[in-house]
Amino acid sequence: MTRDQILALDKAYVWHPYTAMRVYLDEVDPLVIVRAEGSRLFDADGRAYLDGNASWWTATLGHRHPRILAAMKRQLDTLDHCALGGIAHEQAAALGAELCAAAPGMARVFYTDNGSTAVEAAVKLSLQYWVLHGATRKTRFVALEGAFHGETVGATSLGGVEIFRRPFADVLFDCVHVPVDDGHARAFDAMRGLLERDHDTIAAVVVEPILQGAAGMRTYAASYLAELRALCDRTGVLLVFDEVFTGYGRTGPMWGAEHAGVAPDLMCLGKAFAQIIPMGATLVAPRVFDAFARERDTAFFYGHTFCGNPIGAAVAREVLAVYTEEDVLGQVAAKAPRIVRATERIARIDGVRHVRSVGMACAADLGEDASAQESLEEAGYLGTAGWRVYAEARKRGVYARPLGDTVYLCPPLTIADADLDELLAVFEESITVALDRH
């Protein structure tokens, strides 16, 4: 199929995510990608683009990793699919053991079909946990300002980005959003006061450890997580870590939680978890599972047709094996200083307001400062500066999707050093040119 044929069908039938479709149909000439390899995407005209966001933070091992493809093909030869209801199979069983070994403090794995539903399962598990303990008033949740936890109604309720919540406001459940920042003492006082006052109505606190992705790659101190763990223990509130983005080495260690040396009561996984297969998981600490296993007639009434599917589980097992056998976390430690040096250079560009990096992620805020959350949202998500950088980067062979006036990079963790240097150089040049021409 030619580029024109693909584009004609796309504009005739496809509804794109997070896209103003009238503008897209009338004005946008999108990339038309036909294949991928390693850290690069290839379009219908044969041009290559460095994938600067790992295809929405998923391809941490790059595209078409040979071991991942081989694991999928092997599984297809034996068992393509079966439901997990009342059935056990090797891949889901072995993956459960391997995940619990890789995530200290976690004892059981509940499979879902993506990161959003992993969070949704954590919400429902938290609510039912307290019902089983007779604490029926504990129905509220706490999350951080700027949080993003997924697309289901429950996950949207946890989200702290008002522009994403607004269309559904009348049906979202009660979630209190508290501030977080790098020098977190005053911000943590808000969390402490809330939990100490209202713990008898709060089921759980849900956070992205260390790095808030869709908030604009906002970082916060590891000490906040450590103090939050102690506070939740003291006040009797469950702690949920959404590691859909921060897990699997994005921030440096395997889990974002490792920066603080703590473990949650529930952990949500997705994206890099199975790389090329839509699949997620909610891991739980022993006390959470024990509450459900105590009585014979207690079940968690939740599940998906594809939860724990054999192909996805086989791929997820191979992902864990690659991380260990190819020392992916060691590669992150070696590459991350390159990103730090690049952000230091970018900080000196006129028009760059703030930069930050952690592990294999970095971001720069462009344009005027905005102190209020509402103005930050409008400038951040509806701003155009990032899109100008996107356009310049695209001309130079880099795909770097912005978050409004924030531009960021989250490349594959295994990106070759030469490709990483090229990516960072193009990123810096694109920011410079975009700001100079405005």
N, C-alpha and C positions, 0 to 999 in steps of 0.2 A: 504494500500500500504506500502511495506517495505521501509526502508531507501535506500537500493540499487536501488529499482525500481524508487523511487522519483529522486534520483541523476542521474540515467541513462536518464530519460526523460529530466531533467533539462539540462544536458550537451549536449543532442542531439538537443534541441529546443529553449532554453531560452537565450536571449541576456541580460546580466546584466548591470545595470547602472554604469558609472564611473569605468569600469572594463576592464583591458587588457585581452581580451578573450582568446588569445593564451595561456597566462600564466594560466588563470583560468582553461581552459580545460585540460592542461597538468599537472598542479601542485597543484591546490587548492582543499582541502577537506573541503567544506563549512559546516557550521552549517545547519542542516535540521530540521527546526522548525515545530512542529505539533500542538502546542496549546500554549496559553498564559493565565496568570491570575495575576492580580495585577501588581507587579513590575517585574515579572519573565516570561521568555520564556522557553519552554520545547522542547527538541529535540526528534528525533525519537528513541533514545536509552533511553529515560526517564530521561535524565539529565536536571537540571534546571540551568538557567543563569539569573542573575540580568541584567535587560535591562538598561545599562548605558547611552544610548542616546535616550530613550523614542521612539524607532523606528523612527529614523530620526526626533526627536524633536516634535513629534505629540501627543503621548500618555501622555499628562500632567496629566490626571486623572487615569493613569494606564490602564491595559488591562482588557477588559470585565467588566467595571464598571456596576453594575446591573441596575442603573437608566438609563444609556445610552442605554443599550440593551432593556430595557423595553419600552423606548420612541420609539425606532425603530419598535419594534413589534406592539405597539399601532397604529403607523401610517400605517403600512402595512395592518392593518385590515380595513382601511377606504379609503385612497388615496395613491396609490403607486407612480404614476408619472403623471404630466401634464406639458405642456409647460407654460412658464410665459408670452409669447407673447399675449397680449390682454386678459389674464386670471389672476384673483386674487385668491389666496387661503389662508386659515387661517394661515398656518405655516409661509409662507414667509412674510405675512403682520405683524403678531405678532413679528416675529424675527426682522424685520426692526425697529419697535418701541423700542424693548428691546436693540438692538445694539446701537441705537442713544442715549438712556438713559445711557448706560454704557460707551459711548465714548463722553465726553463733547466737544462741538464745532462741532460735526458732525450732519448733518440734513437729509441726504438721504443715502440709501444703494443700490449699484448696485451689483447684485450677479454674481459670476463667478463659475468655477468648480475646481479651485485650487489656491494656492498662486501665482504661476507664472502668471496665467492669470489675477489675481487681479492686479498685477503690470502692465501687458500689458494694461489692461483697464485704469489704472491711466495715463500711457503714452499717450494713445489716447485721453482721456478726457482732459489732459493738452494741447495737441496740438489743439484740436478742440475748447477749451475754448478761446484760443488766436485768432483763426480764427474768432470766433464770435465777438470778440472785435476789429477786423480789424488789429490786430498786426501780420500779416502774416510772418514776419521775425523771430518770436520767435519759432524756431524749434529745438533748441539745448537743451541738458540736462547736468546736473552736478551731479556727484556722488563721493563717497569717494574712495580713493585707497584701494584695497582689498575688495571692495564691492561684494556681491553676491545677485542678485535679482530674480533669477529664470532661467528657461530653454527655454522660447520662444525667438525668434530672438530679439524682443524688450527688453525683460528682460536681455538677454545676452549682448546687447549693453550697458546697464547700468552697467554691471558687471566690476569690476576692477581687476579681476584675469586673467592675460594675457593668462595663459595656457588654460583657459576655452574659451577665446575669439578667440584665434589664428586660429582655423580651419574655422571660419566663418567671418574673419576680413573683407573680401571684400563686405559683404552685411550688416554690422552693421551700425546703424546711428551714428551721431556725439554726443559723450558724453565726456566731459572733466572730468578727475579724479584728485581730489585734495587731499593732505595729511590730516591726522588727527592723533592726538596723545594725551596722557594723559595730558601733559603740553602744551595746544593747542595754545598758543598765536601766535607763528610763523606760525603754520599750518593754523590758522584762517585768518591770513593776506592774504594767498593765495586765500582763498574763498572770502574774502572781495574785494580784488583787481579784481578778475575775474568778480564778479557780478556788481561791480560799473562800470567796463569798458565795459562789454558785455551784460548788462541786456536787451538791446533791441533785442538781438537774442536768449536769453535763456528762454525756456518755464518753466522749473521747476528744482529744486534741489531734488534729491531722496536720502534718507539716512535710514539706519537701526539705530534706536535710541539706543544710549549707548553701544550696544554690536553688533559687526559684526561677525556673526556666522561662515560662511564658510571661512572667512579670518583667522581663527584660534582662534576664541573666543577673538578677540581684543576688548578692552574696550576704551572708551574715556569719557571725562568729561561732566557732564550735562550742564555746563556753555556754552559749544560749541553749544548745541542745542538751548539754550535760545538766544544766540547771533545770531545764524543762523535764527531763527524766526524773530527777529527784522530786520536783514539785508534783508531778502526776502520781508518783508513788505515795507521797505524803497526803495528797487530797483524795485519793481513790478514783482517779480518772484514767482511762485507757489512753495509751500513746500509740498513734499510727504514723509510721514513716512511709511516705509515698516515694519509693525509689524507682519509679517508672523511668524517670529521666536521670536521676543522680546515681543510680546503681550501675553495676557493670563497668566501673572504672572511669566514668566521665569526669569525676572530680579528683581522681588520683587513686585512692584505694578502691577496693571492690565495691564497697557501700559508702554512701555519703555519711552514714552514721559513724563510721570508723574514725572520722576526724575527731569525734568527741568520746570515742571509746564506750559507747552505750548501745543498748539494743532496745527496740520497741516491743510493744505487745503484739502488734500486727504490722506486717511489711507488705507493700504492694509492688509487684513487678510487671513489666511489660516492655515494649519497644525492643531493646537489645536482647532481652531474655530469649527470644526465638528468632531474632533477626529478620527472616524472610517469611515467617508464618505468623498470622494474627493469633496471638496467644498471650495469656497473662497468668498470674498466680498471686494469691494472698497467703502469705506465710504467717503462722500464729505461734505465740509462746505457749508453753505447756498449760498454764493456768486457763488460757482461753479455750483450748480444746477440751480440757478436763471438765469445764462447765457443761459442755454439750455431751460428753461421754458418760456423765454420772448416772443418768436415768435411761432405761431401755426405750422409752417412747419419745425421746428428745431428738429431733432432726433439725438440721439447718435447711430450710426450704428454699433452696436457691440452686441454680445449675444452668448450664448451657449445652446445647447439642454437641459443640465441639470442645468442651472443656476436657483437658488432658488427652486430646486426640493423639494417636500414635505418631503421626508424621511430625506434628509440632513438638511432641515430647522428645522424639529422636533428635530433632534439630537442636532443641534446647540443651540436651545432654552434650551434643557435640560442641556447642558454644562454650559450655563450661570446660570441656576438655581442651579446646583451643586456648582459652584464657590461661590455663595452667601450663600446657605443654609448649606454647609459643610465647610465654612470659609477656602477656599483653600489658599487665600492670607495670612491668619493668619498662616496656616501651613508652608508656605514658610518662613515667618518671623521667625518662631521658628526653622526651620531646617537649614536655611542659615548659622548660626554661626558654625555649625558642618563642613560645607564645607570650611569656612574660616580657621578654625583650621587645617584641613587636608592640605590645600594648604601651610600653614606656615611650616608644617612638610616636605612636598614634596620639598619645596624650598631649604632645607638643604641637599638634596641628590646630591652627586657628579654627574655631567653631566646634571643637570637640569639648564637651562639658565634663564628662567623667568616663573613666575606663576602669575595667576590672578583669581579672582572669582567675580561674581556679582549674587545675588539672588541664583537661583538653577542651576548655571552653573559655571564650573571651567575648567582651562586648564593649561598645562605646556608645554613649549618649550624645546626640547631636542637637544643636539648636539651643533655644532659651531654656533657662532653668524653670522648673515648675514645682513649687513647694507643696501646694495642696494636692490631695489625692485625685480630686476631680480633674484639675488642670493637668496633672501628670498623666492621667488616663487619656485625656483628649490629645495632648501633645504626643504621648507615647504611641497609642494605637491608631490614631487617625492622622498622625503627622506624615509628612512626605519626604523628609530628609533621608530616611533609610531607603526609600524606594529609589531615590536618585543614586544612592550608592549601589543599590542592586543593579540598576541599569548600567552603570559604569563597569561594575564587576563582570556583568554578563558580556559586555563588549570584549573583555580581556580574558574570557574563558573560565569564569568562576561563577558558580551558583551559590549565592549567599542571601537567602530570604531574610528580610528585616522584620523587626517588630516596631512598625511605625517609625519613630525618630530614634530608635535604638537599632544598631547593626551588630551582628554577632557572628561568631564562627563556632561550630561544633563539628569538626571533621571526624572522619573515621579514626579510631584510636591507633590503627595500624598504618596510617598514611606514611608513605616513604618520606624520609627527611627532605629530599629534594622537592617533592610535591608540597610538603608543608611549608618550606621556604617560599616556594612560588605562590602558594595560597596567601600567605601572610603579606608578601610584597604587593600582590594585586589588591588585597584588602586595604592596605595602607594607601596605595596610590588612588584607589577608587574613592576613598573618603576624602582625600586631598582635592581631587578634581571635582567631586560633587559639591564640596563646600566652596571651592573657588568660583564655580560657575553660578552659584546661587546669588 
